[in-house]
Amino acid sequence: MTSWGSKIGWLFAEHHRRLEALVRKSVRNQETAADIVQDVFVRALAAGPRATAEDDRNVLYASARNAAIEHHRRENRRAELISSVLPEQMPVSTPSAEAGLEAREALSALDEALGALSPRCRDIFLMRRVDGLSNKEIARLQGISVNSVEKHIARALRHCQASLASHIRDEN
């Protein structure tokens, strides 16, 4: 292991619990907080060391706060997207109150399906489908391979399709 890799390991052992607690206060979800902190450490490892050990620590805490803020922005964008799709904007063959209700229920089911995905899988899916980022851009931002991005998107699509199919079966 490189000396920077060893240093990151030490920083992780010393600070990951405090960083998770800091992020958890903001996102109010243990799993999401753990994912965000893990991503912060992966990015720090890829970025390389700073001038001093104190700089390394400060960058980790600042990165964790910024990642929590970015998480909230993505969640707010997702909520705005879902709420902005009004039934009258959706093409339906029979424009009726019943069709509008069905459309809202389908959107609610889709929102639930997205909420059931892991935070990373959901974020990758939304980056692709909502933000319009390419798989290559997402891979760079997430610090993973393009193949992993494709697998996350496929997993999210399968999950959403299965959830919506189940919703339709339950309605009939």
C-alpha positions as a printed NumPy array, in Angstrom:
array([[  0.   ,   0.   ,   0.   ],
       [  1.27 ,   3.488,  -0.786],
       [  2.056,   5.902,   1.997],
       [ -0.949,   8.01 ,   0.928],
       [ -3.119,   4.878,   0.994],
       [ -1.888,   4.153,   4.519],
       [ -2.563,   7.744,   5.527],
       [ -6.128,   7.538,   4.167],
       [ -6.59 ,   4.297,   6.117],
       [ -5.458,   6.056,   9.277],
       [ -7.668,   9.092,   8.56 ],
       [-10.605,   6.75 ,   7.993],
       [-10.012,   4.94 ,  11.296],
       [ -9.687,   8.247,  13.152],
       [-12.468,  10.272,  11.566],
       [-15.081,   8.179,   9.755],
       [-17.423,   7.871,  12.766],
       [-17.367,  11.61 ,  13.42 ],
       [-17.809,  12.355,   9.725],
       [-20.765,   9.94 ,   9.545],
       [-22.339,  11.606,  12.587],
       [-21.855,  15.028,  10.993],
       [-23.413,  13.919,   7.707],
       [-26.182,  11.917,   9.432],
       [-27.359,  15.098,  11.202],
       [-27.906,  16.605,   7.785],
       [-29.291,  13.674,   5.768],
       [-31.043,  11.897,   8.678],
       [-30.255,   8.433,   7.34 ],
       [-27.421,   6.197,   8.576],
       [-26.966,   4.275,   5.316],
       [-26.903,   7.429,   3.213],
       [-24.446,   9.064,   5.623],
       [-22.149,   6.02 ,   5.458],
       [-22.282,   6.048,   1.634],
       [-21.515,   9.756,   1.48 ],
       [-18.546,   9.437,   3.854],
       [-17.202,   6.446,   1.932],
       [-17.407,   8.471,  -1.291],
       [-15.56 ,  11.343,   0.411],
       [-12.698,   9.001,   1.328],
       [-12.6  ,   7.476,  -2.172],
       [-12.351,  10.949,  -3.683],
       [ -9.677,  11.948,  -1.157],
       [ -7.637,   8.862,  -2.033],
       [ -7.898,   9.691,  -5.735],
       [ -7.018,  13.373,  -5.166],
       [ -3.803,  12.719,  -3.269],
       [ -2.304,  14.259,  -0.128],
       [ -2.451,  17.915,   0.879],
       [  0.442,  19.992,   2.194],
       [ -0.125,  19.099,   5.853],
       [ -1.978,  16.484,   7.876],
       [ -4.272,  19.223,   9.198],
       [ -5.124,  20.173,   5.603],
       [ -6.02 ,  16.526,   4.893],
       [ -8.388,  16.471,   7.877],
       [ -9.928,  19.856,   7.042],
       [-10.514,  18.809,   3.439],
       [-12.276,  15.63 ,   4.612],
       [-14.676,  17.568,   6.852],
       [-15.329,  20.239,   4.226],
       [-15.87 ,  17.546,   1.586],
       [-18.315,  15.693,   3.842],
       [-20.331,  18.885,   4.475],
       [-20.349,  19.702,   0.762],
       [-21.369,  16.148,  -0.163],
       [-24.295,  16.329,   2.294],
       [-25.382,  19.634,   0.741],
       [-25.123,  18.133,  -2.756],
       [-27.182,  15.136,  -1.59 ],
       [-29.949,  17.524,  -0.465],
       [-29.817,  19.358,  -3.789],
       [-30.221,  16.09 ,  -5.72 ],
       [-33.09 ,  14.983,  -3.481],
       [-34.802,  18.36 ,  -3.911],
       [-34.351,  18.191,  -7.706],
       [-35.879,  14.714,  -7.698],
       [-38.849,  15.866,  -5.608],
       [-39.347,  18.91 ,  -7.846],
       [-39.23 ,  16.745, -10.95 ],
       [-41.83 ,  14.338,  -9.6  ],
       [-44.12 ,  17.107,  -8.364],
       [-43.73 ,  19.147, -11.558],
       [-45.191,  16.42 , -13.747],
       [-48.826,  17.368, -13.575],
       [-51.499,  14.968, -14.793],
       [-52.554,  17.435, -17.5  ],
       [-48.992,  17.35 , -18.863],
       [-49.036,  13.583, -19.217],
       [-50.408,  12.16 , -22.454],
       [-53.433,  10.051, -21.609],
       [-55.974,   8.576, -23.963],
       [-58.957,   9.469, -21.77 ],
       [-58.53 ,  12.862, -20.142],
       [-60.578,  12.381, -17.011],
       [-60.315,  12.82 , -13.277],
       [-59.762,   9.069, -12.976],
       [-56.867,   9.173, -15.439],
       [-55.3  ,  12.058, -13.519],
       [-55.588,  10.117, -10.283],
       [-54.003,   7.054, -11.914],
       [-51.149,   9.197, -13.215],
       [-50.512,  10.667,  -9.753],
       [-50.596,   7.178,  -8.227],
       [-48.119,   5.924, -10.843],
       [-45.797,   8.843, -10.074],
       [-46.11 ,   8.106,  -6.381],
       [-45.264,   4.444,  -7.051],
       [-42.235,   5.538,  -9.095],
       [-41.118,   7.852,  -6.285],
       [-41.422,   4.949,  -3.815],
       [-39.45 ,   2.689,  -6.156],
       [-36.675,   5.279,  -6.415],
       [-36.679,   5.685,  -2.642],
       [-36.161,   1.945,  -2.182],
       [-32.933,   1.975,  -4.218],
       [-29.579,   2.349,  -2.499],
       [-28.529,   6.006,  -2.355],
       [-25.68 ,   5.462,  -4.819],
       [-27.852,   3.549,  -7.312],
       [-30.609,   6.186,  -7.065],
       [-28.133,   9.059,  -7.484],
       [-26.529,   7.461, -10.54 ],
       [-29.939,   6.777, -12.1  ],
       [-31.083,  10.372, -11.478],
       [-27.808,  11.809, -12.801],
       [-28.441,   9.924, -16.031],
       [-32.209,  10.338, -16.426],
       [-32.861,  13.701, -14.762],
       [-29.582,  15.597, -15.044],
       [-28.792,  14.123, -18.47 ],
       [-25.17 ,  13.285, -17.662],
       [-23.342,  10.723, -19.769],
       [-22.252,   7.426, -18.235],
       [-18.646,   8.585, -18.579],
       [-19.361,  11.833, -16.685],
       [-21.182,   9.923, -13.949],
       [-18.303,   7.447, -13.65 ],
       [-15.837,  10.307, -13.218],
       [-18.002,  12.062, -10.61 ],
       [-18.651,   8.862,  -8.649],
       [-15.098,   7.542,  -8.948],
       [-16.254,   4.243, -10.477],
       [-16.005,   2.556, -13.865],
       [-18.413,   3.198, -16.741],
       [-19.353,  -0.485, -16.501],
       [-20.393,   0.011, -12.862],
       [-22.484,   3.029, -13.857],
       [-24.237,   0.929, -16.506],
       [-24.93 ,  -1.813, -13.958],
       [-26.399,   0.683, -11.465],
       [-28.647,   2.176, -14.158],
       [-29.784,  -1.274, -15.305],
       [-30.488,  -2.285, -11.688],
       [-32.516,   0.896, -11.135],
       [-34.494,   0.368, -14.347],
       [-35.285,  -3.257, -13.474],
       [-36.36 ,  -2.252,  -9.972],
       [-38.569,   0.611, -11.201],
       [-40.14 ,  -1.56 , -13.902],
       [-40.884,  -4.33 , -11.409],
       [-42.317,  -1.853,  -8.892],
       [-44.541,  -0.202, -11.485],
       [-45.676,  -3.587, -12.824],
       [-46.572,  -4.604,  -9.273],
       [-48.428,  -1.312,  -8.798],
       [-50.429,  -1.92 , -11.998],
       [-51.27 ,  -5.499, -10.932],
       [-52.414,  -4.244,  -7.537],
       [-54.639,  -1.624,  -9.182],
       [-56.352,  -4.19 , -11.418]])
